Amino acid sequence: MRFEYLVALRYLKARRRERFISLIAIISLIGVALGTFALTLTLSIMAGFERELRSRLLAFSPEILIERQTAPSKAAAVESTITATPDVVAVAPFLSSQVMIVAYNSEGRPAYVSGGVLNALEPERNLVLTELPRILVGGSLKTLSSNHPVTVTEQGVKRVVELPGAIVGESLASQLGLRIGDPFVVVSPATMLQGMGTPRLRRFVVGAMFYSGMYQYDSTLVLVARRQAQALLNGDPAARTGYQVRVERLFDAPRIGQQIAQHLGPGFKVSDWTEANAPLFSALRLEKLTYFIVLLLFVLVAAFNIVATLVMVAMERRREIAIMRAMGARAASVASIFLWEGAILGIAGTAIGSSLGIAVAYLVGRYRLIHLPPDVFMVSWVPVQLSAANFGAVAAAAVVLCLAAAVYPALRARALSPVEIIRYE
């Protein structure tokens, strides 16, 4: 073991007349620990919110979306071309359009009307929107696969009919006064826009609801089976058709999307989840960077305390430094002693703070210790994601700051003249 490290440990121990210096060293260590603790915990929570937001967005927006822009081509050939692309896990066709949603009162008369978006899915074999079941409030995707007996009132007469199931956003259901088991009507405005007289419509029953925490989805979206929507939206010029694609690794979606676009040609528009939500995730990254810089200032304040501590140690230990130099120690070895002191304080403080941060973050995420109002946030608890990359960045930044703080005292100690010190002291 190098003697510089042993001397550095000895200098950090307090003698009777140096208790004040050691107290400042302890305060510096606590400051580094608190800074790294706050930084570790904050970045874990930010990463948790980003993961939760991404999973909820992917409940409706697939990792890759392929929209048909020209006349329909052979679906089987297109789907096989997409499936043959490396790293593609699942492919499912989709159909979407703007619609009007009408809710009826107990007397069978229209009560509430709202605009919305009808999304048609393949519930039996939909391996693309795997995050969707996580946000359902009652019911399941199976409700889209079958008809359900519902009592309706027509011209004052009640009768039981079989209606296909639908999944409705919780906010939209609240606006229309709908509950699970209530019937409603979806109207396609395409026929009215084309001057064909009576609009095309179809009745559904609320089989389940979803809550994503994002108003643009919760207040407009209605999910139905694709076979039920085809008859309703047939001939709708505004309807969007195409394929939803899930890939093996989420962040490879841009690269795989480019490959699919090259294989399919100009008749299709290919986009991925990073393009659809680019402003939102850019804002999250900027916010995370801002938190990192602001909380790193806590560690910087502790680093200034380390500067003060080591400068005072250098002044108090001048005689010992002069004796070491007279015995043959090099100036670089003297500087190394103080660099070791800064490293010891930085590594010890970072280890304590990071360990506490990881432990608290794990407990908060595992046992959901911090609750949030679900009507304000998208979740009812604080989500946490433990990331080795975040912990490594925090630890590296803290240690580098502490080492940088030790540079000036090390240079001061190196510049001490042993001849002058021995002569006058």
Secondary structure, DSSP 8 states (H G I E B T S, - for coil): --HHHHHHHHHHS--GGGHHHHHHHHHHHHHHHHHHHHHHHHHHHHHHHHHHHHHHHTTTS-SEEEEE-SS---HHHHHHHHHTSTTEEEEEEEEEEEEEEEEE-TTSSEEEEEEEEEEEE-TTS--S-TTGGGGEESS-GGGGGSEEEEEEEETTEEEEEEEEEEEEEHHHHHHHT--TT-EEEEEETHHHHTT-SS-EEEEEEEEEEE--S-HHHHTTEEEEEHHHHHHHHTT-TT-EEEEEEEESSGGGHHHHHHHHHHHH-TTEEEEEHHHHTHHHHHHHHHHHHHHHHHHHHHHHHHHHHHHHHHHHHHHHTHHHHHHHHHTT--HHHHHHHHHHHHHHHHHHHHHHHHHHHHHHHHHHHHHT-SB--TTTSSSSB------HHHHHHHHHHHHHHHHHHHHHHHHHHHH--HHHHHHH-
